[in-house]
Amino acid sequence: MDLTFHSFQPLGFSLPDPLVDLERIAMNFYWSWQPDGVDLFRSIDPALWDKSEQNPQKFLSDISQLRLWQKANDPDYLEQLAAFTGKFDAYLAEPAKDEQNGPTKANPAAYFCAEYGIHNSLPIYSGGLGILAGDHLKSASDMNVPLVAVGLLYRYGYFRQSVGHDGWQQERYTNIFTAGLAVEPVYDGSGERLTVSVHIRGRIVKSQAWLVKVGRVKLYLLDTNVTDNEEVDRMITGHLYGGNTETRIVQEKVLGIGGVRLLRKLGVGPHVFHLNEGHSAFLTLELVHEYLEENPAATFEEAQDAIKECCVFTTHTPVSAGNDAFPTGDLLPCFSADFIKELKLTPEQFLGLGRIDPGDKNEAFGMTPFALRMSRTANGVSEKHGEVSRGLWIDMFSENIEPNDVPITFVTNGVHPPTWIAPAFQSLYEERLGKDWHTLVSDKNAWSTAIDLIPNDEFWRVHSNLKHLLIAFIREKTRVKETGSADTIHEHRDTRMLCSPDVLTIGFARRVASYKRWDLITSDLQRLLKLVDDPARPVQFVFAGKAHPQDWTAKQILQQLVSINHDSDWQSRAVFVEDYDQEVARYLVQGVDVWMNVPRRPLEASGTSGMKAAMNGVLNFSILDGWWIEGYNGKNGFGIGGLDVESEEQMDEDDAVALYDTLENKLIPTFYSRGADGIPHDWVAMMKNSIATLTPQFSSDRMLRDYLDRIYKS
């Protein structure tokens, strides 16, 4: 694997003077959630834009000088560029707003996370946690909240997925720097690369800092691929969630301890440290270490009490097995004896910080128990998840405590509307509601009234166009020259007849894992194929998602799904789209009719893909778990089953029955019931109800406001 140090270098493109602002725009991800920003690049060369995977750095380095000069002499394009540049500059010029008793310009919130899904051209995310973090930063930028973020720059990112002719998932990793990244090196006051050092494996490991601009928010990423480091240490930040247990531990040391040291070098004194999941919890050790250096007479407990006041923790996992837990024999060697001694702890006391029972020497060191002990507040990511988390961690607290008194609250997740609402719908809202339509989203009553006044035919027209776009995308993505000897739903030589815009289309895209129950829809295969083959009211499916490279059960589930081949229309009415990422997600959540989610209760902490779909009028068809319990009102989508938690076998059986019954008796009849104008008015009414009720409730702006009001304030 290439470990050559890549210093930051321009990619070699030279822009004509009239287009020079494009380079500055490309280095700030603000463009990515502005339809007119995206169009600045796409309109130059749409085919190359898609070939470049919507990466402005690669796009501008690959485009021909002829095309650039054509645009440089196009008055309409220059007017478009000037308008966006003016908007961009005005946006950045607005100063951040101090929050009363909360983050300020002088003391911002510091957001720590192991992954960030800002855009698919910065592939340092794997799934929901990263997308949530990206949306959190975008809302902080739009709301002008003083916030700085810290993460890691993984040189090989997360894996790219392909599926073989036999349906078996294959993984590949590429150096993400080779495609060009919108990241900038950070320099210190003397003009040298800014680095921080962390003691790892008996030696000092350096990390260099990079800056990612997310609108008004600065995201700093640490990278250990520094020439001074040993080769094994240069790969600490090689892969997201890669390597063995030791790799994960030292990654989290770099993120937490290195992240705090980075902020200190930058002169940032946070009002609050937000630990988004337990990966960054080691930052609290650095805060304790700092406190004890400044207060040498203090005890660890006194330091712990002091630093807890500036630390808040969000847990995202509703099962103990899903939380990072490290065998003590692996953890202890990753910390020097001197560091533990400087914390005024014995090794056993140190290990006890991460145990539910500090005295149980057989228990692993859990990052969630550790974060709970070191933070002033803790929250789950939906109301139900808060309840589940209180039950999960109750043994950490006093013996007589009632579940509702366990100090874990909730802030329900949200998604960033400008990122996920289709430009076609945004254009409709501009036309009908005005250019400032997005300001209505924070007012539930005003937003609901405004949406209700838009005629049904306009909603249906926009949705139909987005569905045609999705099907064109599917046909392009699944067309290959060689398909092997088996028929599968992820590759076809001829895709001209694949899927139909007139057929009810159900989307199912998420991580492939047993509890997500990918196989629930195929549990009664004959019943499923009967629905697919129905000549009058057929159903078609779009699937996407990745299995963890080491999860063989998940890979088998995926293989079985893509390999279904019976005497039916399944092969032309079911597709699997490889390499699920943000770009694939946008096509799906904006273009399907229905978004299906069938996790085993209560294992869905929140779920955010359904929120994105809902904002585009796509109706959720979901188990009542996570966010959907809070969002479902009976008129804005479809619920599957009830709220009872039974044995896994019984739950799977009951939910499968409920799924098919709802499909056959409610969902399909409503979709295919058309008026004289060909529009399914009852269905459109549900679409509008979905947009009206769920967009304000599950916006990341609302989520961030909840954090500001309930979590970040002193």
N, C-alpha and C positions, 0 to 999 in steps of 0.2 A: 504494500500500500504506500502511496506517495506521501512522504512526510516532509517534503520540501517546504520551507517557510515561504509563504506568499505575502510579501509586503504589499501594502495598498498601492495599486497603480491604476491610473485611468485606462479604460479599455481600448483607447486608441482612436475613438471616433472623434471627428472634428465637425462641429456644427457650423453651418453658415451663420454669420453675425445676426441676421434677422430671427434665427431660431435658437439663439444661445440660452434663452430662458428655459428651454426644455430640459437642459442638463440639471439646472437647479430644481425644477419641478420634479424630475425623476428621482432626486435624492431625498425626497420627503414623501412618505406614503399617503399624504393628504389626497393626492390625485386619485388614489385607488377607491375612495368612497364618494367621489364626485363623478357623476355620469359625464359631465363635460371634460373632466380631467382624463378619464379613460379614453374619450373620443379624440383627445389631442394626439394620442399615439396611434390608436386604431385607424383613424381616418387617413393617416399617411400611407399605410400599406396593410390592409386588414389581414391578408393571408400571412404575411411575415409576422404580424403581431401575434397571431395564434400559434404559428410555428415557434415563436420565441417564448411561448407559454406565458404571455402577458408580462414579460420581464423587460422593463424599459431599458435597463443597462445593456442587455443582450440585443434588444431590438435596435437601439441607436448605434450599436457597434456593427451590426450586420447589414443595415440598410444601405442602399447605394447612394453615392453622392449625387447622382442624377436626380433621384427621387427627392432627396433633401432640398436640392436647389429648386426643383419644381415647386415645392411647398414654400420655399423662401421667397418665391416670386408670385405666390398666390395671395391676392389681397384678402379674399374671404378667410383663408386659413390664418393669415397674420392678424386679422381682426379677432378671430376666435382665440388665438394664443394670447393676444394682449388683454382680452377680457378675462381670461382665466388667470393670467399672471396678476392682474389687478386684484382680483378676488382673493387669490392666494396670499399676496402680500398684505392685504388688509386684514385677513384672518390671522396671520402670524403677528401682526403689529399690535393686536389687542392684548393688553396686559392681563395676566392671570388674576383671578379674584380671590382675595383672602376669605377663608371660611371662619365664621365666628366660633372660637374654641376648637377650631379644627386646622386643617392644613393651610399654610400661608405661603406666599412667595419666598419668604425667608426660611420657612420650615415646612417643606412640602410633605405629602404622603410618599413613602417609599414602598413600592409594590414589587415583591419578589416572586418569581415563578420560574419553574424549570423549562417551560416552553411558551412560545408566543406565536399565535396564528394571525399575523398582521395581514399577510397576502401570500399567495402561493409562490411568488418569486423570492420569498425569504423562507425557505423550507426548514424551519426549526420548530416544528410542531408535529404532533402525531394525531391529535383528535380534539375532543370537546374541551379539555382543560386549556389547551393552547388557544383555541378559537375564542373561548370566554375571555382569556387574558387579553387577547388582541382587541376584542370589543370593549373591554374595560378601559383600555388606553384611549381608544377612539372617542368614547363618550367623555373621558376626562379632558381630551383635547377640545371637543365641541362645546363642553360646558365650561371650559377654561378653568378647570380645577388644578391647583398647584400639585403636581404629581410627577415623580420620577420613577422609572422602572429599571429593574436589574434582572438579567438572565445570563444564559450561556450561549456562545456561538459554536454550534456543533458543525465541525468541518465537513462531515459526511451526512449531516441531517438525520432524518428518519428514512426508512427504506422506501424505494419505489417498487410498486407492485406490478407484476405481470402474472398471467395465468397460462400455464402450458396447455398443449392440445388435449391433455388428459384431465384438465380441470384442476391441477395442483398448483397452489400459489408458489411463486418464485420471487425472491427478493434481490434487489441490487442496490448498491450504494454508489454515489458519485460525489466527488469533491464539489461542494456547492459554490466554491469560489470560481470555478472554471466558467460558470454561466454568467458571472457578474452579479454583484450584490449592491444594493443601496445601503451600504454601511461605510462609515468614515472612521479612520483611526483617531484615537484620542491622544493628544500630546500634553505634556506637562509644561510648566512655565518656562522651562529652558529649551523647549522645542524637541525634547526626547519623547519617545513613545511612553505613555503612562502605563505602568505595570504595578501589580500588587503581588505580594509573596505570601504563600501559605505553606506551613510545614506539613509535608505529606511523605509517608513511607521513609521516614528518617532523613529527609533532605528538604531543602527549600525549593518550592516550585513556583515559577513566575507565571502570571496570567496577564496578557495584554488586553487593553480595553478598546472596544469599538462603540460607535454611536449610531443608533438608528433613529431617524426623526419620524415621529408619528404625529403629524400635524404640529400642535404646540407642545407635545409631550416628548421628552427625551428617554429613550430606552438604551441602557448601557449593557453591552454583552461582553463577557469575559471569555478568553480563548487561551488555552495553555500551549498552543503550537508555537512555542518560542524557541529560538535556536539555543538558548542557554540551558534549556531543560533536557533531561534524559529522554530518549525516544519514547519510553513507556509513558512518561508524564505528558509528553506532547499529545498523546492520544486520549488523555483524560476527557477532553471535550471533543473527542472524535465522533461519537455517535449518540444521538438522543436515545435514552433508555437502552443503551447497548452495554456489552461487557458483562463481567461477573459482579458478584456482590461487592467486592472491594472497589471496583470501578464506580459503582453507584455511590458508595460512601464518599469516596474522594471527590466525585463530581459535586456532591451536595456540600462538601466542605468548601470547595471553590465558590459555589453559588452563595452560600450563607456567609462564611467567614470572609472570603475574598470580596464578596459584594459589599459588606459593611466597610471594609478597608478601602475599597474603591470610592465609596461615597465620601469617606473622610478626606481622601486625597483631592476629591473634587470640591471640597468645601461645603458639602451638603449636610445639613443637620436636620434630619427628618422629624416632623411632629409625631409621626406614627410609622411603624414598620408593619406592613401587611404581608403576612406569610400566606400566600395563596397555595394551599396544600402543604404537606409536611416536608417537602423536598428541601426547603430553604431554612428549616428550623435551627440549624447550627448557627445561624446568625445571632441567635440569642446568647450563645456561648461567648461570641466576640464582644457583645454588649456587656456581659458580666465581667469579662476580662478587662475591658476598658474601665468599668466602674471600680473594680478592685485596685487597679493601678492608680486611680485618682483618689481612692479612699482605702488606703492600705490597712486600716484598722477594722474594716467592715468584714462581716462573715459572708459566705456564699449566700445564705438565706436572705441577708439584708440586700445584697446585690440583686438577687433574684426578684425580690419584692419591688425593687426600684426599677429594674428594666422591664418588668411585666407591664408597667404603666404605659409603655410606648409600643407594645407589641400586640397585634391582633391576628387571629388565626382563622382561616377558612378551610374546613374539611370538605372533601368532595366524594368520599367513598363510603357507602353504607354497609360494608362488610369488613370485618377486622382483617381478613386475609388480603384485602385489596390495598391495605396501607403498608407503606415501607416498614419492614421489620428486619433488623440485621442481627445475625448470630453474634453474641458478645465476643466470641473468639475471632471474628472478622473485624468487628468494630474497634476494639481496644488497640490493636496494633496501628490503626490509622491515626491515632492521636498520641502525641508524645507524652511521656510521663511528666515532663516539666510543665506542659500546658495544663494538664489535669491538676497538678500540684498548685499551679498559679491560680486555679479556680477555687483553691482551698477545699478540694474534694479528694477522697480516696478513690481508687479505681472502682470499687463496689458502689460507692455513693454516686459516682458519675454514671455507671450503668443503670442504677436504680431510677434515674431521671426518665428513662425511656421505657420503664416497665409499668404495667397496670398495678402490680404488687411489687414495690421496690425491693422487698426482701426475697423475692423468688429468683434464686440464682439460675434456674433453668429457663427463665423467660427471656426471649429475645428483646433487643432494644428497638422499641417502636417509635417511629417519628411522630405519629399522632399523639400518643400519650405524652411524649416529650414536649411537643408544641402546646398541648393543653396546659401543661405545668408551667410553661414559660410565657404565657400570654394572658393579658387582662380580660380578653373576650374571645369566645369561639363561636363560630356559626356554621350551620349546614347551608345547603344551597337551594332548599325548598322547605316549605312548612313541614311536609312529611319527613323529609330528610333530617330536619332538626329533631323531630320526635324519635326517629330511628337512631340517630346519633346519641341522644340522651340515654336510650336503653343500651346502646352498644358500649358506652364508656362509663356507666353508672358505678362500676366497681372501683373506679379511681377515686371516688368521693366517699363521704362518711357513710357508715353502715346503715344509718336510719334515714337516709335521704330518699325522698320520693322521686320517681322518674321526672316529673314535671319541674322539679327543683334543681335538676342537674344544670349547671351553668353553660349550656350550649343553646344558643338561639338560632335564628335563621335569617338569611337574606336570599330571597329567591333570585335565581339567575335571570339575566336578560340578554338580548342580542341587539346589535347596533343597526337601527333601521336603515340609515343611508347605505350601509354596506350590503344589506340583504334584500331590501325591497327592489324589485326589478326596475330598471330605468323607465320602462314603458308605463308602469304604474306611477312612478314619480312624475313623469310627464303629464299623465292624466290628472294627478293632484294639482300640479302647477296650473294646468288649464282651468280646472274646475274650482280650486280652492285658493289659488294665488301662489306666488313664488315662496312665500313663507309658510307653506302648508305644514312643514315639519314642526313649527311651533305649536300647532294645534294638538300634536300627539300627546303632550303632557297634560292636556285637559280632556278627561274622558268624555264628558258630556258634549263639549264642542266638537270633538273628533267624531264621536258617534253620530251626531246630527249631520255633520258635513258629509260623512260617508253615505249615510242613508239617502241623501239628496241626489247622489250620482245615479243616473239611469242604469237599469240592469243591462241594457244592450251594450253600453260602453264598458262595463265591467267584463262582460262575457267576451267582447271583442278583444280586449287586452289579454285576457287569460288564454283565449284560443290562439292568438299569435305567439304567445310564450310557449304554448304546448307544441305548436308547429316547430318552433325553434329547438325545443328539447329533442324532438324526434329527428330533426336534421342532424343534431349533435350526436345522438345515439347511433344513427346510421353511419356517420363518419368515424366514430370511435371504435365501432365493432367490425368495420370492414378490413379484412386482411387478405393477402394473397394465398397464404397457406393455412389450412385449418386442421390438418391431420385427418385421421380416419374416423374419429368419433364426432358426433354432433353435440355441440355445447352451445350455451347461450351467451358466450362472451366473444365469439368470433364467427364471422360469416364471409364467404366470398362475395355474395350478392346481397346487399341490404336494402334494395329498392322497395321491397314489400315488407320490410321489418317494421312492426308497430304501425299504428294508424292513429291519426289525430282525432278520429271520430269515436275511438274506443275509450272507455273508462280506464284511466291509467293510475296505478297505485305505485308509489315510491317507497322503497325500504332501503335505507342507506345508513349504516352505522358500523361500529367495530364488530367483527365476527368474534363472538364469545358465546359460551353455552347459555349464560343467563339472559342474553339478548333474544334467545329462542328463534334463530333464523329458520329452524325447521318446523315451527308451529303452523305456518301456512301450508306446509306440505304434509301435515300429519294425517290428513284424509285426502290422499292424492287423487282418487277418482272424483271426489266431490269438487276438488279444486279444478281439475281438467274439464269438468262439466261446465263450470263457470267460464273458463277460458274459451271453450268451444261454442258457447251459446250463440246461435246465429243472429238472434235479435238483440241481446244485451251482453256482449262479450266483455271480458276484463283482461287487461294486460298489466305486466309488472316490470318495474325497473329496479334492479338491485345494484348496490355498490358498497364496498367496505373492505377493510384489511383485517387479516388475522395476525396476531403477534407471531413473529418468526419462530418462537419456541412452543407455540400452542398447537400441537399436532391434532388435538380434538377439533379445534376451530377450523383448521385447514381441511379436515375430513368433511366437516359440515358444509364448507364452501364447495368442495369438490362434488359432493352429492347433489347440491343445488344446481350447479351449472351443468351437470351431466344428465339431468332428467331428460329422457327422450322416449316418449310414448307416441302412440298413434293418435296425435292430437295437434292442435295449433300452438302448443306450448313454445315450440322453437321459433315461431314468428311473433309470439305475443309475450315473451319474457326475455329480458336481456340483463346481462351483468356488465357493468362498466368498470373497467380496471382502474387502479391507481386513484382511488377516491381522495380528492383534495378540495381546496376551497373553490377552485374553478368548476370542477364537476358538481360540487354541492350547489353552486349558484344555479346552474342549469336545472338541477333536479327540484330544489325547493321552490323555484319560480315556475316550473313547467308541468309538474304532475297535477292530477286532480285531487289525489288523496295521499296523505303522509301516514304510513303505518308504523306503529311502534308497539312491540309486544314483549317487554321485559318481564321477568318473573318478579312479582311483587315481594317485598318492597325494595328491590335492588337498583332501581333507577333513582339516583340521587336527585337529579333534576331533569336533564335532557334539554338541549337547546335547539336541535335541528327542527323539531316541530314548531318552535316559536318562529323560526325563519320562514317556514312554509306558511304558517298562519298569516303572517304579514303580507303574503302574496295571494291571499284568498284560497290557498290550498287547505282542504279540510283535514283535520287530524282524525285518525282512526286508531285509537290508542287505549292500551291498558290504563286504568286509573291508578297512576303512580307518578311520583315526582311532580313536575310542574303542572301536568294535565289535571290533577285533582283540583288545583286552584283555578285553572283556566276554563274547564269544561262547564257549560251552562245548559246543555241539552239542545241548543240552537246553533252552536258555532262549530260543530264537529260531531264525532261519534265516539262513545265510550265502549270499551270491551270488558265484560264481566263486572264484578263488584269490587269491594274493598277488603274482603276477607282474605286472610293469609292462611292457606291450608298446607297440607303436605305437597311436596313438589309434584308428585305423580297426579294427585287429585287436582291441583291448580292447573297443570298443563292440560289435563283432560277437559276440565270445565271451561277454561279459556279458549280452547280450540273450538268447542261447541258454540260458545258465545261469539267468537270471531266469524264463523261461517253463518250463523243465524243472522248476525247484524249485516253482514255482506248481502245475503240473499233477500232479507226482508225489509231492510231500511236503506242501505247505502246505494245498491244498484238500482232499485226502483226509483229513488229520488233523482239520481243522475239522469236516467233515461226518460223521465217524465217531462215532455217538451210542450211548450205552448205553440200556438199557430205560427209564431215567428221563429220557431226552431230553438228557442232559448229555454233552458231548464230553470224556470223562475224560482221554484222552491230551493233549488240548489244554489242559485246566485244569491238568494236571500241569506242562506247560511254562509256563503263566502263573505258577504258584506258584514254579517254579524261577527264572523271570525276576525276580519280586519278591524272592525270598530271596537270590539271588546278586548282583543288580545294584544294589539299593537301597543297601546299605552301601558298595559299591565306588565308586559314582558319586554319592554325596551330596556337596553342597558343604561339609558339615562335615568330611568326610574331606579334601577339597581344601584347605580353609583350614588344617587341621592339618598337611598336607604343607608348605604355605607357611610356617607358623610354625616347623616343625622343620627344614626343609631350606633355606629361602630367607631368611626374615626375621631369623633369629638372627645375631648378630654373629660 
